[in-house]
């Protein structure tokens, strides 16, 4: 007599093998939806606002993809200012990321080739009549595909990233798109300095 549910000793109702591999779950720092709220509590935010944390709305997402490069630059705004949060995948790891806080320091057309060393001047918080000079040296030049997403949709561009660093661990990334330069200056922050409240995806109509 055959065993119940078996034929020739094999189960009749065994689980069907999955023919397609499961997609990995999206990391919380990757592809954050437009209109999400991002709350910052890093030291710079504290010094600028006087609050222990401050919330911004995500308005533009930039994704850079190149050899050994996967980077997101999230442009977030409140009523008074725009800040950029950078998320860089650490090469050679599955889901390790570095997080940075940037500002758009300048935007201009390319005139001369970018030099190996650049000096930028920042206001001295202790003396409004003086500036602080910071020298940056170029560390790398990376070719990448840039995907820009905002409320209107997305566009793709070929870009060249010039990566600079200073002796005191400040960073500058210059995005060259065609003849247009965007200067980002920033520093590293920690995962505990950022809280993400993802925007809900729009609901499709009932069928």
C-alpha positions in Angstrom: 0.0 0.0 0.0 1.4 3.4 -1.0 2.0 5.9 1.8 -0.5 8.8 1.9 0.7 11.7 -0.2 3.6 9.7 -1.7 4.2 7.9 -4.9 7.1 5.4 -5.1 8.3 6.9 -1.8 8.4 10.4 -3.1 6.2 13.2 -1.8 3.4 14.3 -4.2 2.9 17.7 -2.7 6.5 18.8 -2.1 7.4 22.5 -2.3 8.1 23.7 -5.8 11.6 24.8 -6.2 12.0 28.5 -6.8 13.1 29.0 -10.4 14.2 32.7 -9.9 16.6 33.9 -7.2 15.1 36.3 -4.7 16.1 39.9 -5.1 18.1 41.2 -2.2 16.2 43.6 0.1 16.9 47.3 -0.6 19.2 48.8 2.0 17.7 51.6 4.0 20.3 54.1 2.7 19.9 53.2 -0.9 17.4 54.8 -3.4 15.6 56.8 -0.6 12.3 57.9 -2.2 11.8 61.6 -3.2 9.8 63.6 -0.6 11.1 61.5 2.2 12.1 63.3 5.4 15.7 63.1 6.7 16.5 64.2 10.2 20.1 65.2 10.9 21.7 65.4 14.4 25.4 65.8 13.5 27.6 68.4 15.1 27.4 70.8 12.1 23.6 70.7 12.2 23.7 71.4 15.9 26.0 74.3 15.5 24.0 75.8 12.6 20.5 75.4 14.0 21.0 75.3 17.8 18.8 72.2 17.8 19.9 68.7 18.7 18.3 67.6 15.4 16.7 69.1 12.3 14.5 67.7 9.6 14.8 68.2 5.8 12.8 67.0 2.8 14.5 65.0 0.0 14.0 66.9 -3.3 16.7 65.5 -5.6 18.5 62.1 -5.6 21.7 61.6 -7.6 23.1 58.2 -8.2 26.6 57.7 -9.5 27.7 54.3 -11.0 31.2 53.6 -12.2 34.1 51.2 -11.7 34.3 50.5 -7.9 31.9 53.4 -7.4 28.3 53.4 -6.2 27.3 56.7 -4.6 24.1 58.5 -3.7 23.9 62.2 -3.2 20.6 63.2 -1.5 19.8 66.9 -1.8 17.6 67.8 1.2 16.0 71.2 1.9 14.1 73.1 4.6 12.7 76.6 4.3 16.2 78.2 4.6 18.9 76.0 3.3 19.9 73.0 1.2 22.2 70.2 2.5 23.5 67.1 0.7 23.8 63.7 2.3 26.3 61.4 0.6 26.1 57.6 0.8 29.1 55.7 -0.6 29.1 51.9 -0.9 32.4 50.6 0.5 34.0 48.6 -2.3 34.5 44.9 -1.5 31.7 44.8 1.0 28.1 43.7 0.5 26.3 46.4 2.4 28.8 48.6 4.2 28.4 52.4 3.5 30.1 55.6 4.4 27.9 58.6 5.1 28.9 62.2 4.6 27.4 65.7 4.9 28.0 68.1 2.0 27.1 71.6 0.7 27.0 72.8 -2.9 29.9 75.2 -2.6 29.8 76.5 -6.2 28.5 75.9 -9.7 30.2 77.3 -12.8 31.3 76.6 -16.3 34.7 74.9 -16.9 37.4 77.4 -17.9 40.8 75.7 -17.3 41.6 72.1 -16.5 41.1 71.2 -12.8 44.5 71.4 -11.0 46.0 68.8 -8.6 45.7 71.2 -5.7 43.0 73.7 -4.9 42.5 76.1 -2.0 39.1 77.2 -0.9 38.3 80.0 1.6 35.6 79.6 4.2 34.3 82.3 6.7 36.0 82.2 10.1 33.2 81.7 12.7 35.3 83.5 15.3 36.2 86.5 13.1 33.8 87.7 10.4 36.6 89.8 8.8 38.8 86.8 8.2 38.7 83.6 6.1 40.0 80.2 6.7 42.0 78.7 3.9 41.7 74.9 3.2 44.0 73.2 0.7 42.7 70.1 -1.1 44.7 67.6 -3.1 43.2 65.5 -5.8 43.0 61.8 -4.9 41.2 60.3 -7.9 39.3 60.9 -11.2 36.3 58.6 -11.7 34.1 58.3 -14.8 30.5 57.5 -13.9 27.0 57.4 -15.1 24.8 59.9 -13.2 21.0 59.3 -12.7 19.2 62.4 -11.4 15.7 61.9 -10.0 13.3 64.5 -8.8 9.5 65.0 -8.6 9.4 65.4 -12.4 11.2 62.1 -13.3 14.8 61.1 -14.0 17.6 61.8 -16.5 20.9 60.1 -17.1 24.3 61.8 -17.8 27.9 60.9 -18.3 30.0 62.6 -15.7 33.6 62.9 -14.4 34.2 63.1 -10.7 37.3 64.7 -9.3 37.8 63.6 -5.7 39.9 65.8 -3.4 40.8 65.6 0.3 42.5 67.9 2.8 44.9 67.2 5.6 42.1 67.5 8.2 39.8 65.0 6.6 37.6 67.5 4.8 36.5 66.4 1.3 35.7 68.0 -2.0 34.0 66.2 -4.9 33.8 68.1 -8.2 31.2 66.8 -10.7 32.1 67.6 -14.3 29.0 67.2 -16.6 29.8 68.5 -20.1 31.3 71.9 -19.4 29.5 72.4 -16.1 31.1 72.0 -12.7 29.4 71.4 -9.4 31.6 71.7 -6.3 30.6 69.7 -3.2 32.5 70.2 0.1 31.9 68.0 3.0 32.9 65.8 6.0 32.1 62.3 7.2 29.3 61.8 9.7 28.0 58.6 11.4 25.0 56.4 10.9 23.6 57.6 14.2 23.6 61.2 12.9 20.9 60.5 10.3 17.3 59.3 10.7 15.2 58.5 7.6 11.4 58.6 7.3 10.7 57.2 3.8 7.9 58.7 1.8 5.0 56.3 1.0 4.9 55.1 -2.5 1.8 56.3 -4.4 -1.1 53.8 -4.2 -2.4 52.4 -7.5 -6.1 52.6 -8.2 -8.4 49.7 -7.3 -8.9 47.1 -10.0 
